[in-house]
Amino acid sequence: GNHPFILSPFNLNYASPNMFLQFSAAIYFLLLLTVAETATKLQAQGSNTQSGPNIVFILADDLGYGGVGYNNPEMATPWLDALSMDGVRLDAFYAHSLCSPTRASLLTGRYSYKLLNHNYLVSQAWGVDVAYTMLPATLRDAGYRTHMVGKWHQGFYKVDLLPTRRGFDTFFGFLTGDADKNSQEVNEFECSWGHPVALTDGELPAVGLNGTSYTDEAFAQRAVDLISSHDFSSAPVFLLVALSNPHSPFEAPPTAKAETPFEIYRAMVGSVDDAVGRIVDALHSKEVMDNTLLIFASDNGAAIHSYGTNSPLRGSKCSNWEGGIRVPAFVAGGFLPETARGRTLDGMISVADWYATLAGLAGTTVDHSGPARSDSIDQWRYISGQSLRSSRKQIVHEHNFTEGGTAEGALRVGKWKLLVGLQDRAELYNNSLYEGDIDISACADAPCLFDIEADPTESQNIASEYPKIVEGLLLLFEEIGQEYHAPLEDDFLDDDSSCAAWQQAGGFVTPWK
């Protein structure tokens, strides 16, 4: 006959009150067993097996909004196009307009104005304050193995500033901002004895590895090796791959057939796409893609006068126009829910938000230590489709004080964007071969206001039409001036001491104090 605890359509009408009581008690008991079993599994995961998704974050260098195929048919990026199509494209993702500030925001979860004022120079005795607990340190405390490959650019004049002292178990790449794509020499800086070599492995010069391969090919290979050798059953991995392309110097991969400047640039973007493909293939070969979150983004807009493109946005790298700060970004990987895939999100997300988002997925929290509290917002509910709106309602793109004490910068609140003070590169638009004057400026005489939702190309300054909006945003801009700001930097250039130390290190850049 029918079991009393299995209420089918055949016995439901004949079930007695006692049977329902027995059924309820049985279900309650089964629920208790399920909860206990789940708790036991979670406890075991925390001590023995993977407790969070693998996180692979790939950061391109100077890749503009129009630098990817899905935003610009002139560009060939089949891997980026396919991954983003099967993932979630973040169409209002904002970085800073420069390399070092963006990376500092990513790693600390703070707005860049609280961290530094400009890019670090190779011989500059400066670095991101060690009082801040960086993201890899937080993830490592949560049980992750943490690795970084590529461009650091967060200061290295003393050992405490090195990536391996800020939370990464391993590091392979540049401590500096850029280097020759083939020799890995720092072209922008020369000691009396020659150009130093930027390549570092761990905390030591990568002797013998420099000059052996094209930079991003070497970075991709190291990333593949790390994935292939990792025991994913013992711990999840956080892998940050900060590629060097398409940042200058403009050198195509040796295998590329590129002659014109735009062909060279296109080939450099192609090398980014190839690197992403190799990393994805490695994750599939290791059979861990199903529990991996893959994030791709750029650190700032393209330098248009150097053949990059932010089409159709206004401005370029080094500017607060959308073309300098609104960059390609997407989330992919098997950890992303099926129901979330194939969407494009237009809600604001800041590069600073990755800290809280990834810490939350790792089962830990944001670290508020250091001179300024975190600005990071957990965006996982929005990215994963659990929430229809971004949790971020405003974003401070930049807020700096000049030596005269005047505040300049930009912020966005909802659809409104305010630019305060002189904003250069104001006439750069979508032409990837633009060779005009990059010094044409705007907003110097009065703040500019744009409705970014209706006018993403910032073609219509509507400040005169909405004086109350401008007034309210200016009050907010002034209030931000009361918050902690990084101290204005002197040059702090230490050419003699650094060159002497690097000469002793065989011509490689190393800490020198």
N, C-alpha and C positions, 0 to 999 in steps of 0.2 A: 504494500500500500504506500501512500504518500507519506513522506517524513513530516512530522509536525512542524519542523522549523523551515521547511521549504514551501512557502505559500504559493502554489501555482493556481492558475485559473480554475483547476479542477477541484481544489479543496478549500478555496478562500471562503466560499459561502457557508461552509460547514465548520469553520474553525471556531472553537469555543473561546471564551474570555481567558481561560487558563493558557490556552495555546498562544494567544497574543502576548501574554505576560512572559511565557517561556521564550517566545521569539525575541521580545525586547531585551530580555536578560542575555540571551545568546549574542545578539548584535552588540550589546554594550561590552560583553566580555571580549568579543572579537576586536572591537575598536581599541580596547585597552591593550590587547596583544599587539595590534598593529602599531600603536603609538610607542610601546616599549621597544618593539623591533626596530622601528625607525630611529629612535633615540640611540639604540645600541649601534646601529650602522653609522650614524653621524659621529658618534664618539669614536668609532673605529677609524672613520675617515680622517678625523682630526689628528690621530696619532700614527696611523699606518699607511693610509692611502690618500689619493688625491681628494682634497676638500673643496676645491673651487675650480673654475675653468682655467685652462691654459690661456694666457693672454699674450698675443703677438702684436706688437704695435710697430708699424712701419711708418717712418716719418720721412717724407721727401723734402728736399732743400730748394726753396725758391720756385716751387711748382705752382703756377697761377691757376685761377679759376678756369681759364680757357686752355689749360695745359693737358687736359684729359679728354679722351675721345668722346665720352658721353656728354661733355659740354661743348665740344668743338670738333667737327668732322675733319679738320685739318690734321689733327693729332691721331696717331695710331697707338692705342693702349688697350689691346684686347684683353689682357688679364684684369686690368682695373675695371674695364667696362663690364666684363662678365661677373666678377666678384660683387661689384656694386649693384648690378641688376638683381642678383640673387640675395643681396643683403639689404641694408638700409642706407640710402644716400642722405647725407646731412647737408642740406642746401643753404643753411644759414649758420654754418660753423665758422667761428671767428678765432683767429690767431692774433698775435701782435704783428706789427709791420716789419720786424727784424728778427734775426735768428736767435740770439742769446735770450732776449726777453721771452719769446715764445717757449723756448725749452725750459726756462726757469719757471714759467707758469705751469707747464705740464708737470714738472717734477715736484713742485711745492704746493700747487693748488691755490696760489695767490695771483692777484692781478700784477702785471709786470711793473707798474709804477711803484709798487712796494718793495721791489727786488733790485732793480738796476735801471739805468737811464739809457744805455746804448749797448751796442755789441762790444764784447771783450776783444781787445787787441792782443796780439800774440805775446808781447813782452809786458803786458799790463799786470801789475801786482794787485789783483782784485779777484773776487769770486763770490758766488752766491753764499750768503751767510750760513755758516755751519750750524747755527741755532735752529734752522729749519730741518725737520725730518723729511727727507725726500721719499717719494712714492715707492721706489724699490726697497727702501729700508722698512717701510710699513708692510709691504707685501711679503718681504722675507720673514718678518716677525709673525706673519699669518701662515707660514709654512711653505712659501714659494721658494724655488730656486730662481735667482735673478741674474740676467745676463744683458750686457749692452754691447752692441756692435755699431761702429760708425762715429759720427761727429758729436763730441761732448760740448765744447764751447761754453762751459760754466765756470771757467777759471781753473788754473792749475799751478799757480806760482808756488804753492806749498802743498805738501803731501796730503793734508787733511781735506783738500778740495778735489782729490782724484775720484773718479767714479766708484772705484772699489772701496773708498772710504765713505761714500754716500749711500751705500745700500746694494750695490751690484756685486755679485760673487765673482764675475769675470768681466773684463773689458778688452775690446780690440778695436782700435780706430784712431781718430784724430782727437787730440786734446784741444786743438786750435779750431779756427773757423773754416779754413779751407786749405787745400794743398793741390799740387799738380796731380792730375788724374793718373799719371803713369809712374812718375818718380816719387810721389808723395812728399816732395820738397815744398816748403812754404814760399811760394813765389812772391808774396806781398812783403816779405821781410828778409833782410840780408844782414848777416854779421860780417865782420871784417874778413872772416875765413870762408864765407859762402852762405848759401841758404840752408837753414836747418831742415831736418826731416821730421815730419809730423807723426809718423806711425808708431803707436804704442801697443804693447801686448801686456795686459795686466797693469803693472806699475813700472814696467821696464821697456826700454827701447826695443822695437821689433826688428832687431838686427837680422839681416838676411832676408827679411820678408818684403822690405821696401824695394820698389822698382821691379817687382816680379810679375805684377798683373795690374790691370785697370782697377781703379779703386773700388767701384761699386761691385765689380765681379769678385774681388777679394772679400768685401763685406758680405755679399750674398753667400759665398762659400763658407765663411765662418759661421753664419747663421744656420746653414744647412748642417754643418758638422755638429753644432750644439744640439740641434733637434735630433739628429741621428744618434747621438751618444747619450742622450738623456734617458734616465729610467723614469718614465711617466707613472709607473705604479707606486713610486716612492714619494713623489711630490709634484705638484703642478709647476709650470714654468711661466715666468714673466720674461719675455724677450723683447727688448727695445732695439730696433734696427733703424738707425738714423743715417740714411743714405746721403751721399755727397752731391748727387745730381738732382736737378739740372743747374745747380749753383756754378758760378765761375770757378776756375778757368774753363773756357769753352773748348773742350776737347772731346771729340767723339770716341767711342770705343774703337780699338784698332781694327776690328772686323767690320765696322760700319762703312758703307759707301756714302760718304758725305763730303761735299765740297763747299756749297754755299753756307753762309751763316745760319740760315733757317734749317737747312738739312742737318747741320751739326747739332743745333739745338734739339731738333726732332729725334736725332739718334741718342742724345743724352736722356731725353724723356723715355725713349724706348728701352734704355738700360735700366731705368727704374722699373718699368713694367716687367722686364725679364727677371729682375731680382725678386720681385713679388711672386712671379710664377714659380721660380725655383724654390722659394720658401714654402709656398702652398703645396708643391709637389712633395717636398720633404715631410710635411705634416701628414699628407695622405699616405706616403710610404710607411710612415711610423704608425699609421692607423689611429691617429689622435685628433683628426680634424673634427670629429663629432663633438668633442668636448673642448673645442678651442674657440675663443673669441678673437677674431682678426680685425684690427683697427688700422685704417690707412688715413693719413692726413698730410698736409703740407705745413711748413713752419711759417710761411708768409707768402704774399703774392709774388708774382714774377717781376723781374727787372725788365720792363718793356723795352727800354733802350738797348737792352742786350739780347733782343730777339725772343724774349719770353712773351706770353700772352695771358691777359686776364679777361679776355673777351667774354661778355660785352661790358664789363665793369669799368668804372673810371679809376684812374690812378694806378700806382704800381708799388712795389716794395719800397719801404722807407716813407710811406704815406698813410694817412688815416682814411683815405678814400676806400670804398669797398674793394677796389682792385688790389689794395695793399694788405687787407686783413681778412677778407672773405675768401676762403680757400677750399679746394676739393677735400672732401672727407667722407668716409663711409665705414660701416660696420658690417662684417660678414662672419662666416664660420658656422660650424654645426651647433655651437652653443646658442646661437640666436634662434629664438622660437620660429617654427615654420610659419605661423600666422603673422609674424612681424615682417617677413621678407617681401621684397619687391616694392617697397614703399620709398617715397622721397619726403623727408620731413623739412618743413620750412620754419620751425620754431628755433629760437636762438639757443645755441650751445657754445660755450667758451672752452678754449683749450684748457683752462683751469679746472673745468668740470670733470676731466678724466680722473683726477685724484679721488674724489668722493665716489664716483661711479665704480671705479675698479676696486677701491677699498671695500665698498659695499658688497660687491660680488665675491670678494675674498673672505667675507665674514668679519671684517674689521671696520675701523672708523677713521675719520680724518684726524690728523694730528694738528693741533692748533699752537704748538710751541713756536717760539721765535718772536721777533719784533712785531709781526702783524698776524692776526688771525686769518684762517683760511677763507677764501672766497668761493671755494669749490661747491658745486651742487650736484647731488646724485641724479643723473639723468636716465638711469636704467629703465624705469617705468615708461618713460617716453619712448626711448629707443626700442624697447621690447614690445611696444604696442599696448601696454596696460593702461597708459594714460594718453589722452588725445592731445594734450598740450605740454609744451616744455615748461619745466619748473622755473626757468630763468625768465624774468620779466625785464631785466635791464642788464647792460654790460658796459663796463668802462673800458673803452678801447685804449685810451691813453690819458694820463693826467700828470703833467710835469710842470715844474716851476723853472722859469728862466733864471739866469743869474740876477736879473733885476727884480725877481719876485713875482713876475706875471705868470699866471697859470695858462697853459695851452693844452689842447688835447681834443678828445672826442668821446662821446658816449651815446648809447642808444637805449631808449625806454619805449617798449612796445614797438610801434611802427616809426617812432620819431627818432631821428638822428641829429645831434647837435655837434657842430665843429667849432672850436673856439681857438682863436689865434691863427697865425699864418699857416696855411696848409699848402705845401708845394706839390709839384707833380700834378697840378690841377688840370692840365690839358692833355694828359695821356689817356687814351681810350683803348680801343680794341685792336689796333693795328700791330701785329707782332713784329713788323719791320719798322716801327716808328723811330725816326732819327732826329726828331725836333728838339725843342728847348725843354729840358726837364725841370727848369727852374721857374716856370710860370706858376704863380700862386693865387690863392683865393682866401677869403674869410678873414683877412688881416684887419680890415677896417671895422667889421661887425661880424658876429657869429652867423654861421650858415645853418639852415634847417632843411632837412629833407624827409619826405615820407618814403621810407625804404621799401615798404610793401608795394606802394603804387609806382615808385620811381627808383628801382634798384640801381640804375645807372647814374643816379644823382645829377640829373640834367636840369632840374628845376629847383633853385634855391627859393623856398617859400617862407623865409623868415619874416618878411614884411607882411605876409598875409595872416600869420598866426603869432602876433606879438606876445599873447598870454602863454602860449606853449613855450616860446623862447624864454620868457621870464621865469617860468617854472623850472625849466631844464637848467637855466643858469644858476638858480638857487641850489639845485642839486649838485651842480658842478662845483659851486663854492663850498658846499658842505663836504664834498670829497676832499677838498683841500685841507680839511682839518684832520683827516686820517693820516696814518703813518705813511711816509714816503721814504724811499731809499735816499740816502744823502747824496747830494750832487757830487759827482765823481771828478776828481782832478785827473790828470793824464795818468799818473802813477806808472809811467813807462820806465822800465828798468832794463834798458838795452844792454848795458855793460855787464851787469851781474848775470843776466839770463844768457847772454852769448858765451860768457866764460864757462858757465855750468854746462851748456849744451855742447861746447867744444870738448869738455872732459867726458861727456857721454857719447862721444863718437860722432857728434854732429846731429844728434837727435834731441828734440825738445823734451824737457823733463822739468819737474819742479826745481826752483833754484833758491828758495829760501828755507 
